[in-house]
């Protein structure tokens, strides 16, 4: 929670049917529950060039809200947080989210030195068009940028991402 006061406000007299809006401090966030992560990769000194990180154990999480809008649904969710020691990839995270209506979101964040790059692929046209409607220079700040990912790049990253789950 952003602040204890916000958490108390959400759960004060909690009733799913009456929950219409999340606190204003949470209007630009994903609120998730039931996230279980485990360590991935080797801890041996000889494995310094191997990706290490945290990987999701369960395949579903509770999606409480997005941008302050209560969702209150279980969704398919895979996630991987990597601390990389190779020159091929930097530290970052990958999220794969599938909703019950077959809407898919794939997000890949990589950090090269001090510069972060968030790439988003989705079949949700509203989201992708919303991102593309933002002028390219406004999608960048110092040390961070975000953009829509093309389908070929998404498929390549998704296959690498799924590989982590095969060998965990």
N, C-alpha and C positions, 0 to 999 in steps of 0.2 A: 504494500500500500504506500501511496505517496506520503500520507500522514495518518496517524492513528485516528484523528478526528474524522477523516474520510471513511475509514474502515467502520468506525462506529456508526456513522450516518447510514451506510449501506445496510448494515446488519441490525440496526435498531428497528424493531417491529418487522423483521424480515418476513416477507410473504411474496413468493414468486409472482402471483397474480397481480399484486399491487405495485411491483417494481417497474417503473416506467422510465426512469432516468438515473444514470449514475452521477456521482458528485462531479462538479465541473473540473476538478483537477485530474479526472480520469477520462476526459472526453477525447483525448488523443492517444489512447492506449488500447492494447489487447489485454483483457483480464482472463487468465486461464487458471484452471484448477486440475488436480490429479497428475501433475507432472512428476515423473519418476525418471531420474537420470542415473547412469552408471558410468564408471571410468572406462575409457577405451584406449587401447595402445599399450605398449610395453613400458615398464618402469625401469628396465635394465639400462645400465650405463652404455652398453653397446648399441642400443636402439635409439641413439640421439637423432637420427635422420628420419625417424618414423613419425607419422602424424599421431598425436595424442589428444585426448579431449574427453568430452562427455557426450553420451549418446542416449536417446530416449529408450526406455525399457518397455513401456506400455504403448499401444498403438492408438489409444483414444485419450483425449483430455476433455475437460469441461470448458466450453467456450462461454464465459460469463457475459462478456460484453465486448463490443468493438466501437471505439469512438463514442463511448457513453450510451450506446444503444444496447439494452439488455438482449442477449441471445438465449442464454440458459439451455444449451444443447450439448450433447456429446458429439465430438467430431473426430475424424481420423487425423492424426497429427504425428509426424515423425520429425525429430530434430537432432541436430548434431552440432556440437561446438568443438572447434578444432584449435589446438595449439600446434602449429606446424614448425618443423625443424628442417624442412627441405627448401630448396630454391624453387621448386615447382609450384608451390602454393603457400599462401600466407595464412595467418591466423584469421579466424572468422566463424561464421555459423551458417547453417542451412536449415530452413524450415519447409516442410511439405504439408499442406493443409488441404483436406478434401471435405467438402460439406455434403450433406445428404442429397442435395439437388444436383450433384455432379459438378458443382462449382469448385475449381481448383486454384490454389495459390501456391506458388513455389518461389521462395525468397532465398537469395544467396548473398551473403555479406562477406567480403574479403578485405583484409587490411594489408596493404603493401607499404612497409615502413610506417609512416604516420598517416597515410591516405586511405580512408575507408570508401568502399564502393558497394552500394546495395543495388542488386539487380532483381527485378520482380517479373515473373511470368504468371499470367492468369488467363483463364477463359472468361473471366468477368469483364465484359466490355466496358462497363461503367468505370471500373477501377483503372483499367489500362488507358482508356480515353481521358480519364481525369488526370493521370500522370502526364500523358502526352500533351494535354492542354496547358500544362505549366511550361513556360518558356525554358529552353535548355539551360540558359545561364542562371535561372532561378532554382534549378535542380542541383546546384552546386553551392557549397560554402567552403570555407577553409577546411581542408582535410576530410571532406565528405561530399559524396555525390550519389544520386540515385537515378535510376532509369528503368524503362521497360526492357526486358530481355527478349531477344528473338527466339523463335521456337527451336532452331537448331542448337543454339547455345544451351537452352533449357534442357533439351533431351540429353546432351552430352554431360552436363552437370548433374542431372537427375540420375543418370546411369552410374556415375562416380559415387553419388550420394547413396544410392541403393547398395552399392558394393560395400560400404561401411557396415550396413546392417547384415550382410551375408556372413561377414567374418568377425562379428562381435563376440 
